Amino acid sequence: MTKRQIPKWSEFKPLIKAKPIELNGTKRRLSKALTINDLRTAAKKRTPGSVFDYTDGAAEGEITIRRSRELFGDLEFRPSILHDVSQVDTTTSILGKPASQPFAFAPTGFTRLMNHEGESAVVRVAERRNIPYALSTMGTTSIEDVATSGPHARKWFQLYVWKDRAAGEDLMLRAKAAGYEALILTVDVPVAGARLRDARNGFSIPPQLTVKTVAEAAIHPAWWINLLTTAPLTFASLSSWSGTIGELLDKLFDPTMTVKDLDWIRSFWDGPLIVKGIQTVEDAKRVVDAGADAIVLSNHGGRQLDRAPVPLRLVPDVAEAIGGRAEICVDTGIMSGADIVAAIALGANHTMIGRAYLYGLMAGGERGVDRAAEILTKEITRTMQLLGVNKISDLGPQHVRLP
């Protein structure tokens, strides 16, 4: 028989600890987010469905983005034990300059639609955390205003080549004048991918008042109030647009572009050149031979060609093929710091994240972006410790195995 007794108050009292009540809704919401997926869940509740779907969705059957995420989930880490990992250094070199983490904030279009704080919030977080931020051609804050918001941030400008080449030349000159350190040339959008969620939602820039959007306004009043009571959307590269995203891309982008056009880019841009959208080993070698300083292995977040190659799987072969002649960056499917560690171990120099920080932005503005960066930083550090690694440069193929 188990002997029982009535607990004494002195023994019971230490167990009764009331958790402080957090009155600030944003702080309360973000403190509960322990992963990027948690931020995604919060983001879905905070934004209209069409805006969330624009961020979350991909092309056609969304097979590409699903495969990209599945590969990260299916890989196997191979930890090495009995190493002193009490101190871990996550700093690395990106384009020859130190960065506190092996990731950059990727260029994303129409960012102020996700949250009214938009690109300015993202560049401020990048500045505080000493990681690069790339402004998109399709951004909703001007080149100059982003530069003002993050005067000491490492700013990159992402360029789509337009049919109107003079417009592209002007953008490069403006970015250079505003102190942007690198140019990202995106090459995987000769035409718009079939983003079916956007088509079904009738998603347009700016959002049009319909029965559906009016209904969503009732469910998400804060989002609509912020949109309507802050400055009108200012695009990084065009004055206005009143159609769908696909129509905009098809109207602006030049499907005649070839690798020879890198010479045209170089005639206007003398800083580091990153070519984004590489999906084969052969193309990686072609653009590096043509003078790219870095490449981004990317299928555009699965938003262009469905069933496209998974960038992570390309990393070892591309690293061998280009032999250190250019830096290798990877994006698409990254949802954790462990994903970033795996990409570095396989041979990438660094990574880019897009949706991951946009979920944070939608969940809580600038504080949400900072929370996303904090989550990834903690996950990178913990994963390195559990692998038995002290610094980024010690990561290698011995630490990870692809299926």
N, C-alpha and C positions, 0 to 999 in steps of 0.2 A: 504494500500500500504506500502511495506517495503521501508524505506528510505535508499538509497545507497550513497556511497562516494568513491572517488578514494583513495586507501590506500597510506599513507605516507611512504616514504622510511624508516624512523625511526621505523615504525611499522612492515615493511616488512623484514627489514634486519635481525632481530633475527631468522627468520624462515629459512634463507638460511645458512645452516651449512654443509659444504662439509665433508663427511666422509673420514678420512685418508685412503690413499691407502696402502694396505698391499702387499708388493712386494714378500714376502716369500710365495710360493705356499702352503707349508705344514701348516704354521700358518693360512693362509686364509681358507684353507679347514677345518681345525680342529675347527676354531672359529665358523664356520657355523653349526657345529654338536652340536645340543642341546640334542639329545637322542642317545641311543645305536643304534637304528634303523637308525639314520642319519649316524652314523659311518659305519653301514653295507652297506648303499647305496654308501658311498665313497669308501669302501673297494672293492666293486664289480667293480668299475670303474678302480681301481688301480692295480688289479691282474689278471693274466690269468684265464680263466673260470674254468679250471680243478682244480686249486689251491683254488679258491673261493668255488667251489662245495665241495671239500674235507672238508673244514671248515664248510660250511653252511649245508651240506647234512646230511642225516640220513639213516637208514636201510629201505629197501624195499619201501613200499608206504609212508614212513615218517609219519605214523599215530601217533606214539608215541610222537615225538617231537611236533607235532601239538596239540595233546591233552594236553601235559604238559604246553604249552604256553597258551592254551585256558583256563585252570583252573585258572591261575593267572589273566587272563582278566575277568573271570566270577565271581570271589569271590567279596564279599562286605565288605568294611571297615565300621567300626562303631565308628565314632569320639566321643570323650567326650569334651564338650565345657567348657569355662570359667576356664582355667588353665593358669598359667604363663609359657609360652613356649618361653620366650625371650632368654633363654640359653638352648641348647640341647647338651647332651654328647653322642656321638656315640661310645665311646670306650666300649670294652667288653673283656672278657677273652676267649682265645682260647688255649686249652691244658694247662691251668694253667698259661698262660702268657698274659699280656695286648696286645691288638691289637686296632688300631685306628678306625677300622670299623669291622662290623660283617660279613666280607667276606674274602676269600683267593683266590689267583689266582690258578686255577686248573691245573693239569698236562695235557699238550697237546702234541701230537706227531708231529714231523717234522716241528717245529715252524719256523725255518729259511727259510722254503719255503714260508711262508706267507709274511715275510719281512726279508731281510738279517741280520737285527740286532738281530732277534730271541730271544732266551731264556735270553741272557745277558741283553737285553733291559728290559725284563719283571722283572727280579730279581732286577734290579736297581730301577725301579719304586716301587716295593714291599718294598725295603729297605727304600726309602725316605718316603713312606706313612705308614710304620710300619704295614704291613699286611703280612701274610705268602705267600710263593710261593712254589709250588710243581713242581719239575722237573720230567718229564716222562721218563720211561725206553726207550721210543721211541723218546726221544728228540734228537735234532740235535746239541747240544753243550754238551761237556763232563761234568761229575760230577764235576771235578776239576776246569774247566774253569768257570762254573756257580758260584762256591764258590768264585773264585777270583773276578768275576764281582760284586758280592754282599756280601762282607766279613761280613757285620753286619746284613744282612737280615735274617729273619726267614725262613730257607730253609728246605723243606721236600723232600723226595725222594719217587717216586711212582714206585712200583715193580710189574711187571707181573711175575708169576711163569713160568719158562721155562721148557721144557723137559730136558734140560741140567741144572740140579740143581746146579752144580758147578759154572756155570755162574751167577746164582742168588746170590749165596753165596758171590762171588767176588764183585758184585754190592753193596750188603749190607755193606761189609767191607770197600769199597771205600767211600760210602756215610758217614759212621760213621767217618772215618779218616778225611774227608773233613769238618766235623762239621755240618752235617745235623741233625736237632733236632728230626724229626719224620719220620716214614716209613708209606707210604700208600700202602696197599696190595689191588690191584684191582682183584675182584673175579668173574666178570660177563663176562669174555671173554675166556670160554673154547675153543671156536672156533670163527672165525671172523663172524660178521654179514654180511648180504648181502647188501652192500652199492652200490646201483645201479648207482648212479651218477658217482662214481669212475670207476665202470666197463665200463660204456658207454663212459667215457672220456679216458679210457685206462690209468688212472693215475698211475704213477710208481715213484719210488725213485731210482735215481734222474730222473727228467723228460726226456723222450726220444724225440729226434728230429724227428718229423713227419711233414706231410703237415700241420696238424692242429696246432702244436706247433710253427712252423715257422710263420704261419699266425698270431698267438697270439703274437709272438715276435714283429711283426710290429705294433700291437695295443698297446702293453705294453712294450716299449723298456726299460724304466727305471728299471722295475722288472728284465728283463733278463740281463741287464748290471750289476746290483747289484749282481745277482746270479753268473755271470761268472767272475767278477772282484774282488770278495771277497774270503776268504779262503774256500776251499772245505768243504762240509757238514761233520761235525764230529759228529758221533752219540754218545749218552750217553752210549750206551750199546753194540754196535756191530760195526764192522769195515766198512762194506759196504753191500749194497743190490741192486739188479738189477731187481726186479720183482714188482708185484702189491702189494698194501697194504694187501689185503686179503691173498695172498700167503705167505707174510711175517708172518702174525699173525698165520696162520695155521701151518707154519713150526716151529715157536718158542714156542708157548704156550702149556702148559701141560693140556690136558683135563681130567687127572686122579686126579687132586687136590681135596682134601676134607678138612673139617674143622679140621681134625687131623693134617694137615700140618701147622697149626698155631704154634704147638709145635716146628716144624723145624724152622720156622721163628724166634721164640723166642730164639732159641739156638744161633742165629747169631745177633739178634737185641734186645738190652736191653732198648731202649728208647721207647717213646710213639708209639703205633701201631694203625693205622687207617685202618679199613676195608671198602673198597669202592665198591659199587655195590649191596647194600642191597635193596630188592624189596618186602619183605614180613615181617610181624611182627614176624613170626616164625623164620626166618633167622636172624633177628635183635637179638632176644633172644639167638639164638645158638652161634653167634660169640661173644656176650658180655659174655656169660657163659664161652666161651673158652679163654677169657682174652683180648679182644679188648678194648682199651682205648677210642676209638671214632668210630663211624660208619658214612658212607656217604650214605644216601638214594639217590639212583641214578639209572637211567636206561641207563647210559652211553650216555647221551645226545640224546637218541633215536637211537643210532648208532648200537645197537646189535639186540634185539628182538623187532619186531614191535608189537604193541598192548600190550606192557609191562605196568605194573602199573605206575601211575603218582606219583612221589616221594612226592610232596606236600601233596597229599591226605593221605599219610601214616603217616604223622608227628604226629598228635594227638594220634593215637593208639600206635605207637612205643614209644612215650614219656611215655605213661601210662604203657606200658609193661616192659620197662627197668628201670623205676623208678629212673633215675638219676645215674645209675651205669656206664654210659658212655656218652660222649658228642654226640649230634646228629647234623650232618651237612647235608645239602640238596643241590643238584644241579639239573640241567636240566630245561631249559625253562626260566631261569632268564634273563630278558632283561631290568630291571629297578631297581632303589633303592626301589620303592614301593613293588616290588616282594620280595626283601630281607626282608623288614619290615614285610610283611605278613607271611613269613616262620618263622621268629623269634616269632611273635605273636602266631602262632599255636603250638609252642613248640620246635622249633629247637634252638640249641645254636649258630649256625653260618651257613654260606653258602659258596659255591664255585661258581666261575664264570669261564667259559672257552671261549665260543664263543664271549662273550661280550668284553673281552679284546683283543681277536684275531682280531675282526673287527677293533679295534683301531690300532693294530699293522699293519694291512694291509693298513689302511688309512694313517698312518703317523709315523710308526716306534715307537721308544720309546716315543716320544711326543704324539702319538696316544694312546698308552697304558695309559699314564698319564691322557689324556683327558677322557678316558673311566672311570678311577677311580674317576676323578673329577665329572663327570656327576652322577655316582652312589652315591657318597658322598652327593652331593647337594640334590638328590632325597630322600635319606634316611632321611636327616635332615628335609627337607620340609614336608615329609609324617608324621614324628613323631610329628612335630609341629601341623599339621592339625588334628592329632589324639588326641592331648592334652597330649603328652607324653614328658618327659624331658630326660629320659635315657633308654637305651636298656632293662635293667632289669624290667622296668615298662610295657613293652609290654606283652600282654596276650591274651587269647582266646576271651576276651570281646571286642577286637578291630577288629576282623575279623570273617566273616562267610562264609563257603564254600557252594557252591550250592549243 
